[in-house]
C-alpha cells in the first residue's frame, strides 16, 4: 500500500501546526548534520523551511549540488571551483559502477543519460532540461555537460576514428565561445546572460561498436535572439560581448582598418570601461578558426560589426518641414558606416531618410520623407536586420561543421539551455516571450512528472493520496489560450495594421481578459502596462512599442540596399532575388497573414516540446543564491521564492513516496526472465486451474495472465536476492515494488537489486557457456592432434621408405661400379704381371736348383724381400694409414721370416697374415730398382676411397685378400 502525506499543514489546525513544529525541531536537531544529506527526500518533514536549511548548510560547506528526487538542485557558487569540473572527476563518474552512489553532481545526470542511451529500455533518446532564473548558472552547467560528453563519448577503437572524434569534440566545444560572444550580454541580473535559447543535440553512433556509443556530431537550434539589444540597452547593461571584444582586442592595424581609434565612443556601446571575463577576443577568433571560418571571413564579419557601431552614431536633426528630409548631424559617421559595409553613401542616406509607399491598384510609388523618430527606427531596423542575419549564418556554419550525416548516428542526448525567468524595471516583448518559454517548460515538468506520474499511479491501481501542486495552466491560457489571449490580441493588432496607442492596447487586454486570475492590475503605474502572475512571480509588461516589436517590420528598400553591398559576406547574407516581395507590405488584394515574432516563437517552441516529449527528460534546477553575484552569500527570501516557484517541495514529496522506475510487463519479463534460474519454480499442481483457463489461446487476456504468472515468479526471487546481498542488514525491509495493471513500479534500489541478480545469472550462464566451449575446444584440439600425429607418422614412414629406396639404389650402383672397376684393375694388373713373368721366364735358367746363387746374392735377395713391402708402404704413405697403424705395418714388414735360400718361393703365411700382408704373387726377376715414391706398375697407385682403418693404399697387386700361394 502506498500512502503520501502532504507536507503543507492546515492553517486552522493548531494541533497540526504544533506537531509539525516539533517534527521540524527534531529534524533540525538530529544526529546527522544537514550538510551531509545528499538527497532531499531524506528530509522529514518536507517543508520549505527544512529544504532551505539543508541547502543553506550545504552551500556554506561548498557543496553546490543536491538531489531532490528526479531533479538535481544546483546552487551557483559565484566563484571558480576548478577541481569540481576536472577531466579526472569526469572519468571517475564515468567509470563508477554506480554513479548514483557518489556525491550529487551534474556529471551524475550526464552519466545517467549516457547509460540510458545504451539501455535496452525504450526510449533511448535522452534530454536534459536546465532551468532557472537569469544568472543561476544555466549556461555554465550546459557548457560543463558538453565537456563531459566530449570526454566520455569520444572513445574510438582505431587511430583514424580517434582523429575524427578529436576533431568533432574540439568543434563542439569551440561552438560555445562563438555562440556566447554573439548571443550573450551583460544584464542587470547576470554578466553572461544568454539572449537567445538553444537546444543542443549531441549525436551518438553505436553502429561501429555496439554497447559503446561514440559522439559523431551535434546540431544547434536557436530560439528568439534578442536583436533589439543591438540598438537599445539599459544604461547599466551592455551590448553583445562581441562588440566589446572587437574594441578591446583588435590590433593597431585592425583598428585602423575598422576605424576604431583609441577612446572612440559609440552610442550603442554602453559601459565600455567595464571589463568582463568574456571579453576575450583571441579565444573567439581561435574558436571561429577551428569551426572553419578562415581569417578573411573573420575580417569581413568584424568589419561589418564595426560598421554597425558607426551606424549607431548617425543622428538626424529635425527638419521642421514634413516635405523636407531630415539632415544627418554627422556626415563622418554616415561615410564610415557606408565604407565598412561597402554600401553606396547616397543610397544609404536616402534609404534612412525617405520611405517608399505603394498605393492604389496601379501600385503607384510615393516617396515620403521620414520624421526624426522614423529615421532612427529605420537606422535601428537596418542594424538589427544585419545582426540577425549574421547570427543565423553563424549558427548554420557551426551546424555544417559539427553536424553528422543522419545515417551515421542512431541516438542523441539533448541539452536545453534557455533564457531564465526575467523581471526588469522595464519589460517588453522580449521578456514576455522569455517568461512564456519558462512557463511552457514548467508546464512540461508538471505534466510529465507531477501530474502524469500521480495519474499513472491511479490508473495502474496503486493506492495513492494525491499531492497538491501549483499548476500554471491558467497562466498559459492567459498568454497563449484560444480564442482570446495576450498573444492573440497582440497579433490581431498587427493584422489590422491600424494605429493604436499603448493605452488602447492596455485597455483592450484588461477588458478582454478580465476574468483570468493570472492577470493583475497596477493602477499606480504612470505608463500603460499590464501585470501577469507567473509561476515564478508577477511581472509588469509595458505596452508601449509592443505591437511594433511584434510586427518586426523590415522595409523592402532596406533589403534592396543591403543587396547592393560589395562586401562578400553581405552578399551571402542578402542574396539578390528579383522575385522577392516584402511580407510586411503585400500588394493589392493578395494580402497574406502577417507572420509575427510571437507566432514564429510559439511555433518553434511547440516543435521543441514535441522533441522533449519524445525523449526521457532529466531536470536540473539552477538556484541563484543572491542577486549581487557574491560568493558564500545565500539570501533566504530569494532562494525561498525560487524553491516555491519551481514546485521543488511537491517534487520531493512525490519522489519520496513514488516509484521513479516504471517498466511495462513485457519489457520487465524479457529483461529479468533469467532470474528464474536462481530459484526454479515448483511444478504446477495438475489439479489447480490454469491461469489462462477460460481464455482462448493467443487472446490478450491469456497473454496478460501468462505475463503475470512470469512476473510473480520473478518477484518471488527478490527476497533471496536481498539475502544474498553482502551489504544487506539483517532486518532489512523488502525492496518496494508494485505490479500494476500494465507496468511494474519500483525504486532505484529495487532496480539495482534486479540488475545485480541479472548480472549474477548472466555470469553463471557465461561460465557454463565458457566451460562448454572450452571442453568442446579441447576435444577438437585433441582430435586434431591425434589426426596430425597419424598424418605425420604416415608422412615420415613414406619419406623414410623413399629415402631407403634411394640409398639402396645408390648403393647398388656404387657396388656395381666398384666391382667393375676392381675387376678391370685386376685384369690390367694380371695382364701386366703375366707379361713380366714371361719375360723373366725366358731369361732364367731352366733349373734354378742347378745354379745355386752365391752367398752375397742370397743376402741381397733376402734384403730385397724384406724391403719390398716397406717401399710400397712408404710410397703410399700420403694416402695410406698414419700414426700407430703405420708403425705396425713397417714393423711387420721388417720382421718377415726368411724362406729357404735354395729357391725364390717364400712361404710365410702365418707371419704375413699377422703383419697384414696377404700374398706376394710374383717375385721380381733380374735387377731390382727401389721405388720410394711410385710403383713400377701403371695402375699400382690407383685406389678407390680408402677406409680409415684398412690397409689399403698398398700395391693392389701385392695386397689382395687371398692366401699366399706358390709363385
RADA-V570857 format. One record per helix or strand of 3 or more residues. SS is the DSSP state (hx for helix, st for strand). FROM is the first residue (numbers start at 1). TO is the last residue. If there is no record, write none. Layout:
BEGIN
ss:SS from:FROM to:TO
ss:SS from:FROM to:TO
END
This chain:
BEGIN
ss:hx from:14 to:28
ss:hx from:34 to:36
ss:hx from:40 to:42
ss:hx from:48 to:60
ss:st from:65 to:68
ss:st from:71 to:75
ss:hx from:82 to:85
ss:hx from:87 to:95
ss:hx from:99 to:101
ss:hx from:106 to:117
ss:st from:126 to:133
ss:hx from:138 to:152
ss:hx from:159 to:183
ss:st from:197 to:205
ss:st from:214 to:223
ss:hx from:227 to:230
ss:hx from:241 to:249
ss:hx from:252 to:258
ss:hx from:281 to:290
ss:hx from:295 to:312
ss:hx from:331 to:341
ss:hx from:345 to:353
ss:st from:354 to:359
ss:st from:364 to:369
ss:hx from:372 to:402
ss:hx from:406 to:408
ss:st from:411 to:417
ss:hx from:429 to:459
ss:hx from:473 to:480
ss:hx from:486 to:496
ss:hx from:502 to:512
ss:st from:529 to:534
ss:st from:537 to:542
ss:hx from:546 to:551
ss:hx from:556 to:563
ss:hx from:568 to:573
ss:hx from:597 to:613
ss:st from:616 to:623
ss:hx from:636 to:645
ss:hx from:648 to:657
ss:st from:661 to:664
ss:hx from:665 to:677
ss:hx from:700 to:715
ss:hx from:718 to:724
ss:st from:737 to:739
ss:st from:743 to:746
ss:hx from:748 to:843
ss:hx from:855 to:875
ss:hx from:884 to:894
ss:hx from:909 to:915
END
